[in-house]
Amino acid sequence: MRLFQLAYGCRLFGELVGDDTASDAFRAVTGGHPDLSNPEHAKALLVWLNKWGCRQFAIEHHPTAARELGDWGSQWLPRLPKQGASLSKLRPRQLEITADAYADARERVASRRVLKDGRPSIVTVGGTGAAKILHALRPKVLPPWDDPIRAALRLDGSRESYLAYLVDVQEIVRGIEAEAAALGITNVPKALGRPRSSLPKMIDEYYWITLTRGHVPPSRPPSGWS
């Protein structure tokens, strides 16, 4: 992925989706420092997940999911990368720990339902939900993903595939940062018109445009690009 391709994807994403007001609301509740042992913070995360399309978190079962998130957070939040960390600088062991946190979150209870034959069934957080939770908690560091992105990249949602995705996005971030530095760009999100995003989120935006929505990115920079 080149910088001009990222610029294309993020510009189109901004036109189609606009600003992320759901994340603004989540940050307003948590002050940018979410603590899932705080019921208000856990509830705000569940509302954010619903707004981000995670229907497995049924509203009537939010109390159950909030307890699961609180238990998960007590174990993993202290071990996640710091809020001000950079994905490009995370060490392999930090990525491994994040993948472990993802694997645990993936199997947590999101809600319960009754099947047609009357049997109770547990609905788990799943791969998309787990990655979005990690992104919500560390938006400047960890990228989200969705089912079409995983399918296009031939990732199955397992711990190993999430770790592979983190490694791939890390390498893309490093490449974009190097290309931007060569052009004298110090703030890529601002330069590309996405000042409220982060590079990992912008890569998700690019993938959402090109993989989820099927838009074809340019293969060469536009005239005048330097």
C-alpha positions, 0 to 999 in steps of 0.5 A: 500500500502506497501513500497515494493509495491510502489517500484515495481510500481515506478520502472516499471513506470520509465522503461516504461515512463521514466523522466517527461520532460514535467514537467521540461519544465513547471518548466523552464517557471514558475521558479517553481512558476506558476502565471496563470495571466501571459500569458506565465505561462498559455500557458505553463500549457496548453502545459503541459496538452496537453503533459499529454494527456488532449485533451480537451484543443484544441490548437486552443482554448488555448487563451480561456482556458488561460483566464479561467485559469487566472480567476480561478487562481486569486481566488484559487492559493492564497488559495492552499497549499504552494509549500513546504507543505506536503500532510501528514500534511495538515489539513481537512480544507485545503483539503476541500479548495483544493476540492473546487478549483478542483470543480471550475476548473472542470467546466471551459471552456477548448475549444469549438466545433461544433456538427454534427448538427451545434450546438456549444458545450462547452468542460469543463476541467473535472475531470482528467484535474482539478486534473492534473492542481492542480498537476502541480501547487503543484506537491509535494503536490497534486496527479493527477489521470486519468479515469481508476484510478477513475473507479477502485477506484469507484470514479465519479470525483465529488468534494466529490470523489476528496476530498475522494481521497485526504484523501486516498492518504494522509493516504497512504503517512503517512503510507509510511513515517512511514514505511520508517522512521522505515527503516531509509529512509529519502528520499523515492523518492530518495531511490526508484529511483524516485528523481524527483517525490514526494510521491503523484506523486509516488502513482499516478505512482503506480496506473497507473501501477497497475490500468491503465495498469493492472500489479499485484503488489507483495503481499509480500516483495522480499527476502532480503527486510528489 
